[in-house]
Amino acid sequence: MDQIKTGKFIADERKKKGYTQRQLAEQLGISDKTISKWERGNGFPEISLLLPLCNELDLSVNELLTGERISETEYREKAEENMVNLVKEAQESKKKIILSGMVSALVIIAVTPMFVVAGAFPMEDWMRIALIAVGIVVIVIGIAIACILDRDAGAYECPECKTRFVPEMGAYVMGPHTLTRRKLVCPHCGAHRYCKKVLTR
């Protein structure tokens, strides 16, 4: 899905209907900043807003996802293409999450023996320091790779405004988290909440 193309399409269709961003936002019960974000290609309407948005702009959901008006003959083909793209995005996100977990596990497997050897066996001080230093470097690199993979897999959904976003790396790393949620500041509404991990953006 091309968010920039879809955003331009939303803007064009809104203007054809004679709506300002604020008027369309009022019809949907959201802020005009959300409409602006969609139209710039920096976000996409959440599931619960797809049908209301399409109704206001006289579009089909398929046309909205495609970012263009579709003739009857193209409709089925585009619908299948959109479904395949959504499934593909979700699968790629799952792969990244699994790979992130594998990297974390491999780091633990690789580093544990180093620390055990450094602490349990007699050796020169410089060798002990070298083993510990190598272990720390492996941990740092492994955590960095795992974080990058996990952050780029899907997005996080704000519980307040339902905006989906990918956090900055600093916010991602510093945010307290559980397996499926991370405490982040929503770039749209500013809420500082535990945001749910989702597989599609």
Backbone bond lengths (Angstrom), bond angles and torsions (degrees), N, CA, C in turn:
res aa  C-N    CA-C-N  psi(-1)  N-CA   C-N-CA  omega(-1)  CA-C   N-CA-C  phi
1 M - - - 1.451 - - 1.531 109.72 -
2 D 1.339 115.37 129.84 1.461 121.01 -178.97 1.527 108.74 -96.35
3 Q 1.346 117.17 101.21 1.458 120.79 -175.39 1.529 112.35 -64.69
4 I 1.340 117.23 -33.10 1.468 120.12 -179.83 1.528 109.99 -67.86
5 K 1.346 116.02 -43.67 1.467 120.75 177.87 1.531 110.38 -63.25
6 T 1.340 116.58 -44.49 1.460 120.95 179.85 1.528 110.41 -63.92
7 G 1.344 116.71 -41.22 1.464 120.60 178.90 1.516 112.56 -61.41
8 K 1.326 116.56 -42.71 1.472 121.10 178.30 1.534 109.75 -65.01
9 F 1.321 115.31 -38.63 1.466 120.64 179.06 1.529 110.84 -63.64
10 I 1.339 116.94 -43.80 1.470 120.89 177.70 1.531 109.65 -60.40
11 A 1.349 116.60 -44.33 1.469 120.68 -179.85 1.526 111.04 -61.82
12 D 1.330 116.55 -45.56 1.477 120.73 -179.28 1.530 111.13 -62.54
13 E 1.337 116.25 -45.16 1.469 119.88 -178.47 1.525 111.30 -68.89
14 R 1.334 117.27 -35.31 1.474 120.90 176.45 1.521 110.48 -61.82
15 K 1.345 115.81 -44.94 1.471 120.36 -179.11 1.531 111.30 -65.75
16 K 1.338 116.14 -37.59 1.470 119.51 178.03 1.527 111.06 -62.07
17 K 1.327 115.96 -33.20 1.464 121.20 179.10 1.524 111.70 -80.82
18 G 1.336 116.85 -9.06 1.457 120.71 179.33 1.512 114.50 80.25
19 Y 1.334 116.62 17.26 1.464 120.97 178.39 1.525 110.83 -87.97
20 T 1.322 116.55 142.30 1.458 119.84 163.64 1.532 106.13 -84.02
21 Q 1.325 116.43 168.47 1.467 119.07 176.97 1.524 110.16 -59.73
22 R 1.332 117.18 -39.12 1.465 120.58 -178.24 1.531 110.89 -66.67
23 Q 1.343 116.69 -41.42 1.468 119.75 -179.31 1.526 111.32 -64.26
24 L 1.335 116.77 -42.38 1.459 119.67 178.67 1.533 110.33 -66.33
25 A 1.324 115.62 -40.05 1.468 120.19 178.82 1.528 110.69 -61.40
26 E 1.344 117.36 -41.05 1.468 120.85 179.51 1.525 111.14 -64.45
27 Q 1.326 116.70 -37.45 1.471 120.77 177.79 1.522 111.37 -63.48
28 L 1.337 115.94 -32.53 1.467 120.89 -176.20 1.530 112.88 -95.51
29 G 1.340 116.07 -7.48 1.463 120.02 179.74 1.520 113.57 73.34
30 I 1.345 115.86 33.11 1.465 121.59 179.46 1.523 108.71 -130.79
31 S 1.335 117.04 -178.70 1.467 119.72 -179.83 1.526 110.50 -90.45
32 D 1.345 114.98 155.86 1.469 119.01 178.21 1.531 111.21 -67.76
33 K 1.343 116.92 -20.77 1.467 119.63 176.25 1.535 110.79 -64.76
34 T 1.335 115.64 -34.13 1.466 119.94 178.43 1.528 109.96 -65.57
35 I 1.334 116.82 -43.94 1.469 120.88 178.13 1.525 109.87 -60.88
36 S 1.330 115.63 -44.71 1.469 120.87 179.22 1.518 111.04 -59.40
37 K 1.334 116.09 -41.31 1.467 120.84 179.66 1.515 110.99 -63.37
38 W 1.336 117.28 -44.65 1.472 120.62 177.76 1.522 110.35 -59.19
39 E 1.342 115.54 -46.18 1.466 119.98 -173.61 1.523 112.29 -69.05
40 R 1.321 117.01 -25.06 1.473 120.49 175.75 1.532 111.59 -82.64
41 G 1.330 117.35 -7.12 1.459 120.81 -178.80 1.510 112.96 81.63
42 N 1.347 117.53 18.14 1.469 121.30 -179.34 1.523 113.38 -97.15
43 G 1.309 116.47 7.12 1.459 120.55 179.13 1.508 108.85 -172.18
44 F 1.330 115.34 176.66 1.454 120.65 -178.50 1.523 108.19 -142.81
45 P 1.341 117.56 144.54 1.471 119.09 -178.79 1.526 112.21 -57.31
46 E 1.331 115.82 139.46 1.460 119.41 176.10 1.530 109.01 -69.39
47 I 1.326 116.18 163.18 1.459 122.52 -174.56 1.530 111.89 -53.07
48 S 1.346 117.18 -44.22 1.470 120.46 -175.29 1.538 112.81 -66.78
49 L 1.348 117.27 -16.49 1.470 120.55 -179.20 1.527 113.32 -99.31
50 L 1.328 117.73 -8.38 1.469 120.04 -176.20 1.531 111.63 -59.74
51 L 1.320 116.95 -53.32 1.474 119.73 -177.70 1.530 112.50 -65.62
52 P 1.349 119.51 -46.20 1.476 118.52 177.24 1.529 112.59 -59.02
53 L 1.332 117.45 -40.92 1.469 121.07 179.03 1.524 110.43 -63.55
54 C 1.336 115.42 -46.73 1.472 119.83 179.71 1.520 111.12 -61.56
55 N 1.337 117.36 -39.53 1.466 120.75 178.46 1.524 111.61 -63.30
56 E 1.333 116.52 -41.70 1.473 120.49 -179.54 1.531 111.50 -66.04
57 L 1.334 116.05 -35.21 1.470 120.11 -176.19 1.534 113.11 -99.81
58 D 1.341 116.61 4.82 1.476 121.88 -177.98 1.525 112.11 54.50
59 L 1.341 114.40 50.92 1.465 121.10 178.95 1.519 109.04 -120.70
60 S 1.324 116.33 162.06 1.463 120.35 166.79 1.526 106.85 -92.38
61 V 1.326 117.01 156.92 1.466 120.65 176.94 1.523 109.31 -59.12
62 N 1.317 116.27 -37.37 1.460 121.15 179.42 1.525 111.42 -60.83
63 E 1.343 116.57 -41.87 1.462 120.14 178.31 1.528 110.79 -65.86
64 L 1.333 115.61 -39.56 1.468 119.58 178.74 1.524 110.86 -62.35
65 L 1.336 117.00 -45.81 1.469 121.26 -179.72 1.528 111.71 -65.70
66 T 1.333 115.81 -33.79 1.463 120.55 -178.98 1.523 112.03 -79.89
67 G 1.340 116.32 -29.42 1.462 120.51 -179.71 1.508 113.49 83.42
68 E 1.357 116.42 24.36 1.466 120.40 178.72 1.523 109.86 -164.26
69 R 1.337 115.47 159.46 1.461 120.54 174.82 1.527 108.63 -69.75
70 I 1.327 115.74 141.67 1.464 120.43 -175.36 1.522 109.79 -123.73
71 S 1.316 115.99 133.96 1.464 120.04 176.29 1.531 108.95 -75.76
72 E 1.319 116.12 165.53 1.466 120.77 -179.40 1.521 111.79 -57.62
73 T 1.335 116.00 -39.22 1.475 119.28 -176.95 1.532 111.84 -69.67
74 E 1.338 116.74 -29.09 1.463 120.45 -178.93 1.529 112.91 -86.35
75 Y 1.337 116.54 -15.05 1.458 120.98 -169.74 1.524 113.26 -56.67
76 R 1.319 116.20 -51.12 1.469 119.81 -176.66 1.529 111.22 -63.99
77 E 1.326 114.97 -43.48 1.477 119.64 -179.58 1.518 111.12 -60.43
78 K 1.339 117.30 -44.84 1.464 121.49 -179.72 1.533 111.19 -67.59
79 A 1.341 116.15 -37.35 1.461 119.74 179.23 1.520 110.18 -61.60
80 E 1.324 116.40 -44.34 1.467 120.63 179.39 1.530 110.80 -65.39
81 E 1.321 115.65 -40.51 1.471 120.35 179.47 1.528 110.72 -63.14
82 N 1.346 117.40 -42.36 1.463 121.14 179.09 1.521 111.75 -64.61
83 M 1.341 116.74 -40.66 1.460 120.56 178.82 1.525 110.70 -63.96
84 V 1.331 115.79 -43.19 1.471 120.48 179.46 1.525 110.11 -62.05
85 N 1.333 116.98 -41.97 1.470 120.55 -179.77 1.527 112.08 -63.90
86 L 1.342 117.11 -40.67 1.467 120.42 178.77 1.521 111.70 -66.03
87 V 1.349 115.69 -42.29 1.466 120.04 178.62 1.530 110.06 -65.10
88 K 1.336 115.74 -41.57 1.468 120.53 179.93 1.532 111.07 -62.59
89 E 1.331 117.09 -42.88 1.472 120.88 179.32 1.528 110.57 -62.26
90 A 1.343 116.04 -42.77 1.466 120.10 179.60 1.529 110.77 -64.90
91 Q 1.329 117.07 -40.60 1.469 120.55 179.94 1.525 111.49 -65.82
92 E 1.333 116.31 -41.57 1.468 120.02 178.73 1.526 110.75 -63.75
93 S 1.336 116.52 -38.75 1.462 120.41 177.94 1.531 110.74 -64.41
94 K 1.344 116.70 -42.10 1.464 120.56 178.10 1.525 110.95 -61.26
95 K 1.336 116.06 -42.01 1.473 120.23 179.69 1.526 110.83 -61.10
96 K 1.344 116.25 -42.60 1.468 120.01 179.75 1.525 111.18 -64.17
97 I 1.337 116.77 -40.08 1.466 120.50 179.55 1.526 110.48 -65.20
98 I 1.341 115.90 -43.40 1.476 120.27 178.44 1.526 110.22 -63.65
99 L 1.332 116.43 -43.54 1.464 120.93 179.65 1.524 110.72 -63.29
100 S 1.326 117.07 -38.35 1.459 121.57 177.41 1.531 110.37 -61.13
101 G 1.335 116.09 -43.96 1.467 120.57 177.59 1.515 112.47 -63.43
102 M 1.342 116.02 -39.88 1.468 120.59 179.29 1.527 111.43 -65.01
103 V 1.335 116.03 -41.42 1.472 120.47 178.20 1.529 109.67 -60.64
104 S 1.342 116.10 -44.90 1.472 120.20 179.23 1.534 111.12 -60.01
105 A 1.340 116.23 -44.39 1.469 120.66 -179.62 1.527 111.04 -64.56
106 L 1.329 117.00 -42.40 1.471 121.00 179.77 1.525 111.43 -63.81
107 V 1.334 116.25 -37.66 1.468 120.15 178.32 1.534 109.50 -62.22
108 I 1.325 116.48 -45.28 1.476 120.30 179.38 1.530 110.46 -62.10
109 I 1.336 116.08 -44.02 1.474 120.63 -179.67 1.529 111.12 -63.67
110 A 1.326 116.59 -38.16 1.471 120.75 -177.30 1.527 112.48 -75.81
111 V 1.322 116.25 -37.04 1.467 119.96 -172.25 1.534 113.10 -85.04
112 T 1.315 117.46 -35.49 1.465 120.86 -176.78 1.532 113.04 -52.39
113 P 1.356 118.88 -50.07 1.470 118.50 178.91 1.531 113.41 -59.55
114 M 1.341 116.72 -34.97 1.475 119.97 179.61 1.523 110.59 -61.42
115 F 1.338 116.04 -47.01 1.463 119.95 -178.57 1.536 111.49 -69.30
116 V 1.333 115.77 -36.24 1.474 119.50 178.23 1.518 110.11 -63.70
117 V 1.343 116.01 -47.56 1.473 120.95 179.68 1.523 110.36 -62.23
118 A 1.366 116.06 -44.71 1.471 120.11 -178.42 1.522 111.75 -62.79
119 G 1.336 117.93 -31.47 1.456 120.37 -176.43 1.516 115.07 -95.62
120 A 1.343 117.62 -23.28 1.468 119.95 -170.68 1.525 114.95 -104.01
121 F 1.336 117.08 -19.09 1.458 118.84 -175.05 1.528 111.48 -113.69
122 P 1.344 116.05 145.02 1.475 118.70 177.33 1.525 110.58 -69.79
123 M 1.317 116.40 135.11 1.476 121.32 178.08 1.515 109.10 -164.65
124 E 1.315 114.93 170.06 1.466 120.64 177.41 1.536 109.38 -62.77
125 D 1.309 116.27 148.94 1.466 120.60 -179.06 1.526 112.03 -59.60
126 W 1.345 116.25 -40.09 1.462 119.07 -177.48 1.535 110.77 -65.10
127 M 1.350 116.93 -33.73 1.459 120.15 178.13 1.540 110.94 -69.02
128 R 1.325 114.64 -40.47 1.465 119.44 178.59 1.533 110.19 -62.12
129 I 1.342 115.58 -45.83 1.470 121.09 179.40 1.525 110.59 -62.77
130 A 1.340 115.97 -41.44 1.467 120.11 -179.80 1.532 111.27 -62.58
131 L 1.342 116.87 -43.98 1.465 120.93 178.93 1.528 111.66 -61.73
132 I 1.333 115.02 -44.74 1.469 119.16 179.63 1.530 110.69 -64.66
133 A 1.348 116.61 -41.56 1.466 120.97 -179.77 1.528 111.22 -63.19
134 V 1.343 116.57 -44.34 1.471 120.45 178.44 1.526 109.81 -62.03
135 G 1.336 116.00 -42.19 1.469 120.36 178.42 1.512 111.99 -59.54
136 I 1.327 116.75 -43.38 1.465 121.14 -179.93 1.525 110.95 -65.09
137 V 1.348 116.39 -42.05 1.474 120.43 178.62 1.533 110.47 -61.32
138 V 1.347 116.44 -44.00 1.469 121.00 179.03 1.538 110.33 -61.30
139 I 1.347 116.44 -42.23 1.477 120.43 178.95 1.530 110.66 -61.50
140 V 1.338 116.56 -47.48 1.472 120.81 -177.80 1.526 110.96 -61.69
141 I 1.350 116.42 -47.55 1.470 120.14 179.99 1.529 110.68 -63.71
142 G 1.330 116.69 -43.90 1.465 120.74 -179.86 1.515 112.66 -61.82
143 I 1.352 116.04 -44.50 1.465 119.82 179.17 1.528 110.40 -63.87
144 A 1.337 116.86 -40.40 1.468 120.48 179.95 1.531 110.89 -61.79
145 I 1.329 117.18 -45.79 1.468 121.19 179.64 1.530 110.02 -63.78
146 A 1.342 117.16 -45.84 1.465 121.15 -179.76 1.531 110.80 -61.09
147 C 1.328 117.47 -40.85 1.469 121.53 179.98 1.526 111.39 -65.28
148 I 1.330 116.88 -44.22 1.469 120.95 -179.87 1.525 110.12 -61.49
149 L 1.327 116.96 -45.57 1.470 120.93 179.76 1.522 111.23 -62.37
150 D 1.330 116.45 -45.76 1.460 120.26 -176.92 1.526 111.71 -68.74
151 R 1.321 117.25 -41.05 1.473 120.80 -179.05 1.528 111.01 -63.53
152 D 1.342 116.11 -39.44 1.463 120.27 -177.16 1.525 113.61 -80.44
153 A 1.331 117.04 -6.67 1.469 120.70 178.99 1.523 109.20 -85.79
154 G 1.313 117.61 106.57 1.457 121.01 179.16 1.514 112.69 71.63
155 A 1.340 115.66 -137.71 1.467 120.81 -177.44 1.527 108.60 -158.64
156 Y 1.337 115.65 -177.55 1.466 121.64 174.69 1.517 108.41 -116.87
157 E 1.339 116.34 141.30 1.460 121.11 -177.47 1.518 110.31 -109.76
158 C 1.335 115.56 124.18 1.467 121.33 179.28 1.537 109.28 -69.43
159 P 1.335 118.74 129.41 1.471 120.29 179.79 1.528 113.07 -71.33
160 E 1.335 117.44 -17.39 1.465 121.04 -178.28 1.526 112.43 -84.23
161 C 1.352 116.85 -55.34 1.469 120.13 -174.74 1.528 112.83 -109.80
162 K 1.331 116.84 -2.74 1.474 123.24 177.88 1.529 113.88 67.03
163 T 1.340 117.40 14.42 1.466 120.74 176.08 1.529 109.12 -70.27
164 R 1.319 116.62 138.09 1.462 121.53 175.42 1.522 108.61 -100.96
165 F 1.321 115.87 133.93 1.463 119.15 -177.05 1.529 110.30 -151.35
166 V 1.335 114.17 158.43 1.471 120.98 174.12 1.530 106.07 -104.99
167 P 1.335 117.83 118.32 1.472 119.78 -175.95 1.531 112.43 -71.71
168 E 1.326 115.04 159.15 1.467 119.90 171.73 1.527 107.76 -64.00
169 M 1.331 116.74 152.56 1.468 120.55 -175.88 1.524 111.93 -59.32
170 G 1.319 117.37 -39.68 1.468 120.40 -179.72 1.521 111.40 -62.17
171 A 1.334 116.51 -44.32 1.468 120.85 179.24 1.521 110.13 -66.52
172 Y 1.322 116.34 -37.36 1.460 120.79 179.72 1.532 110.54 -63.43
173 V 1.331 116.12 -48.87 1.470 121.23 -176.47 1.529 111.18 -65.41
174 M 1.332 116.83 -41.07 1.469 120.68 -174.49 1.529 113.46 -83.88
175 G 1.326 117.86 -13.76 1.464 120.42 -176.20 1.519 113.32 -73.19
176 P 1.338 118.57 125.86 1.473 120.15 173.79 1.525 108.81 -58.60
177 H 1.337 117.53 145.96 1.460 118.46 -174.75 1.528 113.60 -151.83
178 T 1.330 113.18 161.20 1.459 122.21 169.14 1.528 105.52 -113.20
179 L 1.325 117.77 -168.83 1.474 119.48 179.69 1.530 112.31 -64.90
180 T 1.342 117.96 -33.72 1.464 120.29 -174.09 1.525 114.34 -117.46
181 R 1.329 118.20 -3.39 1.462 120.65 -177.81 1.529 111.17 -136.35
182 R 1.326 115.21 152.36 1.463 120.82 178.61 1.523 107.97 -140.75
183 K 1.337 117.03 136.55 1.462 120.73 -179.28 1.519 109.37 -79.57
184 L 1.335 115.28 114.57 1.460 121.56 -174.53 1.528 110.07 -138.17
185 V 1.320 115.79 162.98 1.461 121.34 173.89 1.519 107.81 -95.82
186 C 1.323 116.92 121.40 1.466 120.90 179.54 1.528 109.45 -67.93
187 P 1.350 118.31 127.32 1.472 119.94 -179.80 1.525 112.55 -70.27
188 H 1.329 116.54 -13.33 1.466 119.66 -177.98 1.535 112.14 -91.60
189 C 1.349 116.03 -57.36 1.477 118.67 -175.59 1.530 113.24 -102.28
190 G 1.339 117.66 -9.38 1.464 120.80 177.81 1.519 115.18 81.06
191 A 1.344 117.17 2.88 1.468 120.19 179.84 1.523 110.23 -67.59
192 H 1.343 116.04 138.76 1.471 121.73 177.83 1.523 106.91 -105.74
193 R 1.342 115.77 92.62 1.463 121.53 -171.35 1.532 110.78 -136.59
194 Y 1.321 114.73 168.09 1.460 119.69 172.09 1.526 108.07 -77.08
195 C 1.321 115.59 111.23 1.465 121.71 -177.15 1.527 110.38 -95.49
196 K 1.316 115.66 139.47 1.456 122.01 -176.92 1.518 111.59 -81.57
197 K 1.335 116.19 137.29 1.466 121.24 175.77 1.518 109.05 -75.69
198 V 1.346 116.70 129.03 1.463 122.12 176.71 1.525 109.18 -125.51
199 L 1.322 116.80 154.88 1.458 120.67 -173.80 1.527 114.56 -86.20
200 T 1.320 118.14 -15.51 1.468 120.71 179.20 1.523 109.92 -123.20
201 R 1.326 115.41 151.74 1.467 119.51 -176.01 1.517 112.27 -92.96
